[in-house]
Amino acid sequence: MSGVIVTDVPRAEAKDVDALAGYGVATVHEAMGRTGLLPARLRPVQQGVRVAGTAVTVLSWPGDNLMIHAAVEQCGEGDILVVTTTSPSTDGMFGELFATALKRRGVRGVVIDAGIRDTQELRELGFPGWAAAVCAQGTAKATGGSVNVPVAIGGQVVNPGDVILADDDGVVVVPRQKARRAAEAAEAREAKEAASRAAFQEGQLGLDRYGLREKLAELGVTYRSYDDCARDGAGA
């Protein structure tokens, strides 16, 4: 497998990345019209952490982390490393030594659609990760791949320079050109949710706030008392 290492890729504006960092993955995903969500198999190896940064992408051969080594050189302040493989793999391709090198360069975390290891050390180091598996299996450094090319994870395309937002709920990608609009949409959705939260704290029901009683009626859903249902059952 040959490949390419693309240098000097454009990245989303830092101010837009920082704005998106103020919102959860679920909020941004919903604000973008329920798009951009990476597969649920990508789970955090820590809890209570949210990061946002610009993607440096890696396409590797399964069980081979040579291209992650190559990618470290392309990473800088505010980036998030995004790794996938040419076919499914759970081998532990990323661990503490990579994290140490990346943290030194200002990288904010890793998202890897393969295995991650040294998870306790990663938590102690304060380097967050999201992975498809936790596995101690070692890897080779023998096969070429690519860095900073578009990659697909669970059918979702991640381009280098896109915004990656990750928290306890998962991972979402925001296209670089849409980062500002996504941040504005997330702000509007957050304000809407704050109003709903206040209403629920006062006792209002979602059925009434969202007009869902009408929806139930349209779908033919009816209310019946327990006694009526019991009588119907007894007479059957």
N, C-alpha and C positions, 0 to 999 in steps of 0.2 A: 504494500500500500504506500504510494507516494503521497505527497501533500504539499501544502504551502503555509508559510507563516506571513501573515499580512501585518504590516507595521503602520503605526501612525493613523489608526482608524479614528474617525470623528466620534465624539461621545455626546450624550445628552448634556445640556447645560447643568452645571452644579446646582444652581438655584432651584431648578425644577426637580432635580433629584432630592434635594433637601426638603422641598415642599411635599413631595410624595412620601417622604419618610415619616411625616406626621400622621399618616393614615394607615389603617390596617389593610392587610391583603384583601380581606372580604370587601371592604369599602371601595377600594380601587377597582377590584374586579367588577363589582356591581356598577360603579360609576362609568366604566368603559363599556357598558352594555353587556355585561357577563362574558367578557372576552379576556384572553391573556393568561388564564390560569393554567399552570403546569400540573402534571398528573399528581394525584393524591399519594402516590408511592414515595414522593419526596418528603421525608419527614425530618424535623429538626433533631439534632443530637443534644440540644440543650432546651431549656424552657425560659420563657419570659424575655426573649430577645427579638428585636425587630431591627432589620438592616435594610438600607437602600443603597444602591450603587450602580455603576455602569458595567455592562457585561464585557468580559474578555472570554471568548468562547474557545473550546477545545474539542476537537473530534479525534478520538483515540481508538486504537485497536483494543478489543477486549483483553483484559489482563495485562495491559502494557501501559505504563505511565510516562513513557519517554516524552510525549508531547506536553504533558503537564510541566515537566522541567523546562521545555522550550517556552511555554506560556508565561512562566514566572518573569522572564525578561521583558515581556510585553505589558506587564501589569504595573499600575501606578496608583497614586493616591485616589481613593474613592471608588476603586473598581471592585467588582465581585467576579470571581472565577466561576465559569459555567462549563461543566465537563459532561460529555456524553460519549458513547462508544458506537462503533459501527454495527454491533449486534448486542443483545442483552448480556450484561455482566454484573456480577455481585462481588467481584474481587476487590479487596481493599486497596484501591488505587491512590488514596489520599490519606495522609496522616500528619503527625506532629511536625516533622521536619519541613514539609511543604508549608504548613501553617506559619512556622517560624520565619521562613524566608518571605512569605507574602505579607505577614504583619509588618515586617521591617520596611516594606515598600508602600505601606498605607492601604493595603487591600482590606476590605471590610468583611469578607466571608467567602464561602464556597458553596456552590450548588452542584451536586454531582449525581448524574443518573447512572450510578454504579455503586460500588462499595466504598465505605469510609472506615478508618480505624483510628486507634489512639484517641478514642472519644473522651476519656477522662482527661487526658493531657490537653486536648483541644479546649475543653471547658475551663481547665485551670489557666490556660494561656489566654482565654478570653477571645478565641477565634471561632465564630459561629459557623456551623455547617448544616446543610440539608442534603440528605442522601437517600438513595433507593434501598440501601442495605447497610448494615454494620457488619463488617467481616474482616477477620485478621489475615485472610489469604494474601500472600505477597504477590508481586507482579514483576514482569520483565521490563526491560528498556531496550527493545529490539526492533520495533516496527514504526515506520513513519506515519504521520497523520497531519492534521492541519490546526492552525491557530488563527483566530479572528476571521472565521468564515461563518456563514449562516448555518445553524444546527437546528435539528428538529428533536424535540423531547415530547413524547406523547402526542404527536401531531401538532404541537405548538412550535412555531419557528421563533428562534432567538437570534437576532442579528447582533454582531459586535457593536457596542456603544448604546444598545438599548438599556432601559432602566430595569433593574431587577429589584423587586421588593419581596422580602421574606420575613415571616414571623411564625408563631405557633400554629397558625391555620394552614400554612403552606407557602407557595411561591407564585408570584404573578410577574409577567413581563409586560412592560409598557414600551411600545415602539418609540425610538428616539425622537422622531418627528412629532409625536403626539404627547410628549411628556407634559408640556405646559397645559394643554387642554385637559389631560387626565387629572392633573393636580387641581385645576379649577372645578372640574366635575366632582372630584372627591370632596372638595370643600363644601360644595352645594349639598351633596348627599349627607355629609356629616351634620350640617345645619338642620336638614330635614329630620335626620334620626334623633338629634337632640330635642327637637320639638315633640316628636313622637314619644321619646323617653319620658319627658316631663308630663305628657298627657297620661301615659300608662301609670306613672307614679301617683297621679291624681285619681286613678281608678277607671279611666276610659278603656274600652275593649278595642282590640284590633278589628273585630267584626264591624264596629261602628266607625272607627277612624278611617279605615280603608274602604268603606262601602261594601263590605263582603257579605252582608245579609242579602243584598240585591243579587250578588253573584250566586249565592246558595239557591235563591229562589229561581233564578234563570236555569240552574242545573237540575231543578226539580227536587232539591233536598227539602224535606219537611220536618217539622217538629211534632213529636207525639209524646204523650205522657207515658210514664212507666206502667201505670194502671191500664191504659188503653192497650199497650203492647201485650201486657200479661193476659188481658181478656181475649185478645185475638189469638194468643197462643193456646189458651184453654179451650177456645171454641173450634180449634182446627181439628 
